[in-house]
Amino acid sequence: MGPVIRFPHICVSLGRSRWGTRRRSEIGSGQCALIHTGGMLPAGADAVVMLEYTQASQKDEIETFKSVADGENVIRVGEDVAQNQLVIPRGTILRPAEIGVLMALGITTLRVAKKPRVGLISTGDEVIDPNQFPRPGQVRDINSYTLSALVDKSGGMAIRYGIVGDQLAILKETAAKALSNVTWSSSPQAHPRPHGI
C-alpha cells in the first residue's frame, strides 16, 4: 500500500459499476468509478483505492488520499486458479472449503467414494471393557477406541466388534462377521493416489 498523501488527488467520477455487469464506457486517465468488493474492474482501470481513503468533494469528483500501484487491490484472471491447475487432489476429504471451491468453479457434480468402513476387534483374555476396574494382569481396551477415533478423523467409519478372548473359534467367527461388513482394511503400506480435480 502506498503512503497516505497530504494533498488529495482529484478524479472525475463516472458513477458506479453495477454488480454482475461490465461498464460500457472505459475508464480514462484521471477518471474513476465506484466498484464494490468482488466486482468486475471497468475497462481501462488498473488499480483500486479502498473507499476509506476517498471522499466526494464536488459533484462528479472524488478525492483520493492514498496512492496505489498498478494492479493493487485487484485479482487478475487466473490468479486464484490457473487453467488446467489441479485444485482438489483425488482422495481429499470434502470439507466446507473444498465445497466452496467446487461451487466457485461451477462443478456441481462429481464422483466421490463412500466412507471406508474399518472393522476393529480387540483380542486377548487380559483385555476388559474401559468401564470395568482391572484386576491384576488385566488391561482396559485402549486400542479399539483410539483407532476408532483415528478412523473417524481420517474420514472413515469405524465399526468395533468388541473384545474377543483367546478362543480361536470365536475369533474366526467375529473376524468373518467383520469382513462381511468392511469395505476397506488398513495396511502399513502407502497406496499411491491418482490425480483428482
KOLBA-340770 format. One line per 8 residues: their letters; for each residue x, y, z of N, C-alpha, C. Coordinates in steps of 0.001 Angstrom, whole numbers, plus 500000, padded with zeros to 6 digits. Atoms other than C-alpha are relative to their C-alpha. Last residue first. Example, Ala and Ser with C-alpha at 12.3 -4.5 7.8 and 13.67 -1.06 7.14 Angstrom:
sa> 499180:498810:499940:513670:498940:507140:499230:501090:500730 ~ 500890:498810:500000:512300:495500:507800:500900:501200:500000
//
This chain:
ighprpha> 500645:498945:500781:490020:467572:490035:501020:501061:499640 ~ 501408:499704:499761:491891:464450:491153:499495:501077:499076 ~ 500375:498574:499941:495208:462833:490264:498497:500151:500161 ~ 500003:499325:501308:495840:459179:491097:499563:501448:500170 ~ 501322:499462:500373:496584:458203:494685:500109:500680:498656 ~ 499995:498786:500852:499524:455923:495509:498594:500424:499649 ~ 500612:500276:501302:498997:453484:498418:500020:501276:499170 ~ 500619:498819:500601:501299:453556:501429:499460:499637:498635
qpssswtv> 499439:499564:501276:501936:450285:503225:499241:501228:499485 ~ 498886:499078:499773:501160:449913:506939:500600:500521:498707 ~ 498738:500657:500289:497780:448468:505972:501114:500984:500283 ~ 498805:499175:499859:494208:449246:506899:501244:499170:499738 ~ 499195:500440:498862:491272:447324:505514:501277:500791:500044 ~ 498605:499582:500120:488493:448689:503349:500749:499525:501220 ~ 499719:499729:501412:484903:447706:502619:501459:500373:499782 ~ 498923:499038:500197:484197:446020:505958:500285:500167:498517
nslakaat> 500502:498625:499943:480822:444411:506529:501048:501058:499664 ~ 501183:499895:500857:481471:440777:505567:499457:501429:499947 ~ 499599:499952:501404:484995:441034:506944:498808:500127:499061 ~ 499428:498686:500290:483673:441881:510405:500341:500128:498523 ~ 501088:499020:499929:481397:438842:510550:500507:501398:499630 ~ 500819:500234:501191:484255:436601:509382:498847:500996:499954 ~ 499267:499467:501144:486532:438124:512027:499198:499835:498711 ~ 500087:498541:499935:483958:437508:514751:500691:500642:498803
eklialqd> 501398:499627:500234:483553:433843:513759:499840:501525:499971 ~ 500295:500237:501414:487294:433321:513469:498587:500455:499650 ~ 499274:498980:500751:487858:434939:516887:499732:499857:498504 ~ 500765:498757:499857:485129:432783:518425:500671:501127:499212 ~ 501278:500170:500703:486768:429609:517072:499173:501290:500045 ~ 499848:499932:501439:490270:430730:518076:498663:499937:499256 ~ 500762:501179:500443:489482:431481:521713:499895:500076:498488 ~ 499103:500893:500729:491977:433868:523294:499292:498681:499667
gvigyria> 498935:500654:499238:489322:436367:524296:500830:499075:499116 ~ 500023:501447:500173:487366:438537:521902:501182:499410:500753 ~ 498805:500673:499506:486574:442123:522817:499818:498498:499850 ~ 499856:500424:498622:484065:444142:520867:501317:499307:500301 ~ 500633:501312:499818:483289:444277:517192:500284:499425:501377 ~ 499347:500810:498962:484005:447967:516787:499214:498715:500211 ~ 500985:500921:499441:482938:449509:513469:500735:499115:501006 ~ 499490:501118:499206:484909:452585:512431:498842:499160:500537
mggskdvl> 501041:500364:499046:483639:454802:509633:500464:498743:500740 ~ 500568:501339:500089:486283:456601:507631:498896:499776:501016 ~ 501111:500047:500943:487071:460256:507089:499372:498636:499833 ~ 499485:500139:501365:490542:460356:508640:498897:499880:498961 ~ 499300:498764:500342:489209:461701:511936:500488:499982:498561 ~ 501002:498941:500169:486721:458823:512115:500647:501305:499555 ~ 500740:500316:501222:489493:456269:511546:498979:501093:499715 ~ 499122:499694:501126:491690:457936:514172:499302:499734:498669
asltysni> 499931:498544:500115:488843:457942:516701:500870:500415:498812 ~ 501309:499551:500474:488204:454245:516074:499985:501512:499794 ~ 500038:500210:501447:491909:453517:516405:498674:500466:499403 ~ 499028:499088:500603:491956:455079:519858:499968:499886:498485 ~ 500563:498662:499897:488752:453295:520885:500929:501039:499377 ~ 501156:499899:500896:489905:449902:519584:499384:501397:500036 ~ 499721:499955:501434:493375:450320:521083:498763:500210:499134 ~ 499600:498661:500442:492502:451245:524650:500030:500074:498477
drvqgprp> 499931:499931:501455:490621:448188:525908:500256:501448:499579 ~ 501186:499481:500668:491411:448191:529627:500235:500064:498483 ~ 499826:498645:500553:494193:445984:530844:498698:500425:499345 ~ 500964:499549:501007:494134:442892:533091:500316:501423:499524 ~ 499790:500699:501260:497059:441221:534862:499029:500417:498901 ~ 498597:500219:500373:495938:442226:538356:500113:499185:498711 ~ 499348:500810:498966:492253:443135:538267:501460:499825:499585 ~ 499127:501134:500294:491089:445959:536033:500541:499304:501248
fqnpdive> 498778:499785:499223:488058:448066:537021:500920:498803:499794 ~ 499751:500968:498936:485464:447969:534266:501294:500328:500728 ~ 500759:499600:498809:484285:450979:532250:500136:499009:501149 ~ 499451:498850:499281:487119:450526:529738:499224:500395:501252 ~ 500670:498776:500399:485932:446999:528791:500526:501171:500829 ~ 501339:499808:499433:488472:444272:529517:499429:501320:499498 ~ 500623:498732:500381:491553:442898:527744:498580:500070:500559 ~ 499672:498963:499007:493544:440160:529551:499288:501319:499744
dgtsilgv> 500726:500261:498753:491912:437287:527688:500209:501101:501030 ~ 499185:500339:498830:493162:438802:524434:499158:499810:501238 ~ 499812:501414:499655:491727:440357:521314:500880:499838:501234 ~ 499013:500074:498929:490224:443726:520427:500105:498554:500453 ~ 500226:501079:499027:488484:443644:517077:501130:500048:501021 ~ 499014:500054:498917:488158:446708:514848:499611:498920:501003 ~ 500387:500846:498868:486409:446735:511471:501119:499896:501017 ~ 498855:500701:499418:487092:449678:509162:499540:499223:501225
rpkkavrl> 500377:500592:498715:484393:451002:506870:501151:499138:500497 ~ 499521:501359:499767:485647:453308:504127:499589:499526:501386 ~ 499112:500049:498847:483371:456311:503604:500490:498570:500190 ~ 500688:500203:498730:481931:456006:500136:501019:500014:501128 ~ 499896:501340:499435:483991:457456:497342:499191:499923:501282 ~ 499382:500065:498677:483007:460511:495358:500041:498551:500463 ~ 499990:501346:499443:482276:461153:491715:500734:500014:501333 ~ 498733:500693:500132:481478:464752:490917:499893:498625:500644
ttiglaml> 500066:501450:499829:478507:467031:490468:501405:499422:499829 ~ 501103:500331:499099:478124:470788:490938:499810:498500:500185 ~ 500039:501462:499957:481428:471975:489487:498952:499591:501033 ~ 501175:500485:500721:480830:475630:488617:499911:498485:499942 ~ 499585:500472:501316:484376:476637:489575:498829:499461:499179 ~ 499404:498866:500702:483191:478752:492512:500415:499623:498586 ~ 501087:499124:500441:480915:475875:493549:500547:501189:499220 ~ 500739:500676:501066:483840:473446:493650:498885:500888:499456
vgieaprl> 499167:499953:501208:485950:475898:495648:499260:499368:498827 ~ 500020:498638:500514:483141:476358:498195:500807:500136:498719 ~ 501323:499817:500607:482749:472589:498604:499902:501393:499391 ~ 499973:500671:501298:486505:472330:499195:498666:500147:499275 ~ 499119:499247:500900:486360:474951:501957:500025:499378:498609 ~ 500651:498790:500519:483307:473336:503590:500869:500786:499019 ~ 500420:499161:498889:485125:469977:503824:499320:501252:499442 ~ 500687:498769:500370:485424:467349:501101:499450:500703:501238
itgrpivl> 501277:499943:499281:488010:464795:502204:499353:501348:499693 ~ 500168:498919:499033:490686:464642:499515:498628:499914:500667 ~ 499838:500520:498645:491216:461249:497870:499848:501050:501083 ~ 500859:501153:499748:491799:462681:494411:500297:499460:501397 ~ 499466:501320:500335:493578:466016:494579:499005:498887:500332 ~ 500288:500912:498890:491452:469193:494665:500522:498614:499620 ~ 500562:499228:498887:492617:472119:492531:499766:499118:501220 ~ 500619:500972:499100:494941:470624:489920:499530:500742:501248
qnqavdeg> 499367:500202:498698:495594:473537:487540:499238:498951:500802 ~ 499425:501353:499905:494427:473126:483932:500732:499747:501320 ~ 500579:501000:500896:493788:476898:483671:500796:498700:500094 ~ 499524:499957:501382:495080:478790:486695:499340:498903:499179 ~ 499914:501352:500561:493077:479239:489891:500400:500115:498541 ~ 500396:500905:498920:493392:482343:492111:500076:498546:499552 ~ 499103:499834:498868:495434:484429:489677:499655:499054:501140 ~ 499063:501111:499892:493726:483111:486547:500937:500089:501187
vrivnegd> 500578:501246:500496:492066:486450:485778:501061:498905:500050 ~ 499989:500198:501446:493772:489125:487871:499338:498673:499631 ~ 499691:501400:500279:492779:489900:491440:499881:499793:498499 ~ 500640:500606:501162:492988:493656:492065:500434:498537:499897 ~ 501362:500356:499602:493739:495500:495321:499191:499397:498851 ~ 500234:500093:498561:496880:496965:493679:498516:499799:500302 ~ 500434:501328:499580:497299:496115:489998:499700:499861:501474 ~ 500713:500730:501045:499347:499238:489162:499670:498586:500490
avskftei> 499188:500452:501128:500408:500871:492392:499131:499267:498994 ~ 499996:501445:500218:498157:502837:494720:500845:499675:498776 ~ 499548:500414:501324:498395:506320:496225:499998:498481:499914 ~ 498968:501032:499925:496288:507180:499231:500376:499602:498579 ~ 498962:499599:499043:494153:510262:499906:501085:498935:500155 ~ 499345:501194:499457:491781:510050:496935:501191:500445:500844 ~ 498644:499756:499507:489338:512874:496205:500560:498691:500561 ~ 499594:500805:498847:486308:512057:494080:501433:500352:500364
edkqsaqt> 498573:499979:499682:484540:514431:491684:500271:499191:501266 ~ 499218:500712:501009:481193:514005:489919:501501:500126:500218 ~ 500759:500908:500837:479528:516597:492157:500905:499435:498910 ~ 501061:499304:500708:482095:518083:494465:499247:498979:499179 ~ 499727:498578:499758:484442:516660:497086:498913:500873:499369 ~ 500599:499194:501066:483356:513045:497478:500245:501467:500330 ~ 501182:499240:499594:485765:511208:499741:499494:500790:498794 ~ 500597:499100:500986:488417:508549:499376:498899:500834:500648
yelmvvad> 498980:499013:500378:490846:506581:501544:499484:500946:498914 ~ 499664:499186:498825:488065:504677:503349:501090:501036:499723 ~ 500969:498925:499783:486736:503518:499977:500391:500909:501160 ~ 501041:500356:499034:489828:501471:499176:499163:501223:500351 ~ 499753:499288:498745:491666:502604:496046:498865:499650:500946 ~ 501166:499649:499183:491541:500041:493235:500479:500701:501267 ~ 499815:500177:498556:494042:499599:490412:498721:500425:500716 ~ 498856:500875:499727:494382:499377:486611:500272:499789:501480
agaplmgg> 499559:499844:498607:491139:500816:485235:501145:499024:500269 ~ 499183:498799:499873:490852:500993:481438:500508:500237:501398 ~ 498940:499928:501004:487979:498521:481260:500736:501327:500136 ~ 500356:499390:501293:485994:498502:484498:501192:500018:499052 ~ 499250:498764:500206:487087:496021:487193:499632:500595:498642 ~ 499137:500023:501179:484376:493453:487787:500659:501353:499806 ~ 500592:499594:501267:483001:493406:491338:501011:499972:498863 ~ 500355:501164:500796:484415:491382:494217:499395:500333:498659
thilacqg> 499081:501118:499802:484359:494326:496595:499520:498775:499223 ~ 500147:500706:498729:482165:497055:495136:500957:498823:500058 ~ 500119:501444:500227:483286:499388:492372:499933:499323:501355 ~ 500200:500778:498778:482839:503164:492304:499814:498527:499630 ~ 501377:500471:499841:484255:504695:489145:499929:499190:501281 ~ 500198:501107:499080:487368:506718:488388:498523:499590:500005 ~ 501394:500364:499746:488807:509185:485906:499929:498820:500960 ~ 500634:498989:499157:492151:510991:485741:498543:499734:500285
sgiesrrr> 499079:499371:499055:493317:508879:482798:499284:501102:500778 ~ 498821:499348:500562:490436:507039:481171:500879:500594:501082 ~ 499421:499039:499070:487910:504499:482421:501265:500577:499372 ~ 498674:500327:499485:486093:502842:479524:500491:501094:500927 ~ 499000:498953:500221:482364:503149:478933:501318:499612:500663 ~ 499867:499786:501443:480191:500056:478581:501079:501034:499704 ~ 500306:498642:500462:480792:499041:482186:500188:500099:498496 ~ 498799:499235:500345:480811:495287:482727:499566:501373:499480
tgwrsrgl> 499945:499459:501368:477866:493708:484528:501329:500708:499792 ~ 500284:500999:501020:477369:491430:487520:500024:500489:498578 ~ 499652:501397:499747:477099:494218:490076:499647:499135:498797 ~ 501070:500833:499459:476814:497717:488650:500479:498572:500140 ~ 500113:501199:500830:479897:499880:488235:498974:499083:500640 ~ 499677:501297:499409:479331:503234:489894:499865:498889:498974 ~ 501096:500735:499365:479454:506788:488659:500458:498672:500554 ~ 500930:500423:501051:481906:508207:486141:498834:499189:500578
svcihpfr> 500773:501217:499763:483765:510140:488821:499040:499715:498851 ~ 501361:499790:500487:486397:512660:487717:499243:498684:500134 ~ 500398:500766:501180:489442:512135:489884:498575:500381:499604 ~ 501409:499882:500374:491103:514515:492329:499747:499246:498706 ~ 500059:500022:501463:494365:513568:494026:498524:499982:499621 ~ 500687:501066:500747:494398:514576:497651:500141:500141:498497 ~ 500898:499307:500923:497050:516718:499328:499348:498960:499101 ~ 500576:498832:499327:498598:515161:502422:498991:500718:499105
ivpgm> 499482:498725:500512:499192:511731:500926:499254:501172:500637 ~ 501107:499045:499981:498779:508444:502777:500544:501360:499598 ~ 500155:499125:498832:501659:506246:501697:498756:500866:499895 ~ 499237:498770:500078:501235:503469:499149:499772:500869:501224 ~ 500847:498808:500000:500000:500000:500000:500881:501239:500000
//
